[in-house]
Amino acid sequence: MRFFFQRHSKFKLMVEPEIITERIKLRLIKLSDLESIHNLHSLPETDAYNALGIPKTIDETKSVIQPWILEHQLKEIKNYLVIGQYN
């Protein structure tokens, strides 16, 4: 099963949205994800598709994701973390 999300989609929810399939879990980014996100963005393979570049420190990664986490408190949520495998 595949889910396609358009960038302009806006979700107006009061609870934390979460979508789970057999191979993937889609949920809001949390500060506890910092190390995993930093490790992913530190890979040259990820950098090939990421306009932000490889972060020099975990604090640099934190400064990138903190605004996303703050946005989760707004009515219109736009940033999600994909956990799992996607083909």
C-alpha positions in Angstrom: 0.0 0.0 0.0 1.3 3.4 -0.9 0.2 6.8 0.4 0.9 10.0 -1.6 0.9 13.3 0.2 0.8 16.6 -1.7 3.0 19.4 -0.3 0.1 21.8 -0.3 -2.0 19.5 1.8 -2.9 20.9 5.2 -4.1 18.9 8.2 -6.1 20.6 10.8 -6.1 18.2 13.7 -6.0 18.5 17.5 -4.4 15.1 18.1 -1.0 13.8 16.8 -1.8 12.3 13.4 -0.2 9.0 12.6 -0.5 6.7 9.5 0.7 3.1 9.8 0.9 0.5 7.0 2.7 -2.9 6.9 6.0 -1.2 5.9 5.8 2.4 7.0 4.8 4.6 9.9 4.2 8.3 9.2 4.1 10.6 12.3 5.1 14.0 13.5 8.8 14.7 14.1 9.9 14.7 17.8 13.0 15.9 19.5 13.7 12.3 20.5 14.3 11.7 16.7 17.3 14.1 16.7 20.0 11.5 16.7 18.3 9.3 14.0 17.7 12.4 11.8 21.3 13.6 12.2 22.7 10.2 11.3 20.5 10.0 8.2 21.4 13.5 7.0 25.1 12.7 7.6 25.1 10.0 4.9 26.5 11.1 1.5 23.6 9.1 -0.1 21.1 11.3 1.7 23.0 14.4 0.9 22.7 13.7 -2.8 18.9 14.4 -2.5 19.0 17.0 0.3 19.5 20.7 -0.4 20.5 21.4 3.2 23.9 19.6 2.9 25.6 17.4 5.5 25.2 18.9 9.0 28.6 19.5 10.7 27.2 18.8 14.2 24.1 17.4 15.9 23.4 20.9 17.1 23.1 22.0 13.5 20.6 19.3 12.8 18.7 20.3 16.0 18.5 23.9 14.7 16.9 22.6 11.5 14.3 20.4 13.1 13.3 22.6 16.1 11.2 24.9 13.9 9.4 21.9 12.4 8.6 20.6 15.9 7.3 24.1 16.9 5.1 24.1 13.8 3.3 21.0 15.2 1.7 23.2 17.8 0.1 25.2 15.0 -3.3 24.3 13.4 -1.7 23.5 10.0 0.8 20.7 10.2 3.1 20.2 7.2 6.2 18.2 8.4 6.2 14.5 9.1 8.8 11.8 9.7 8.6 8.6 7.7 9.7 5.5 9.6 10.2 2.3 7.7 10.8 1.1 4.2 9.4 2.8 1.1 9.6 1.4 -2.4 
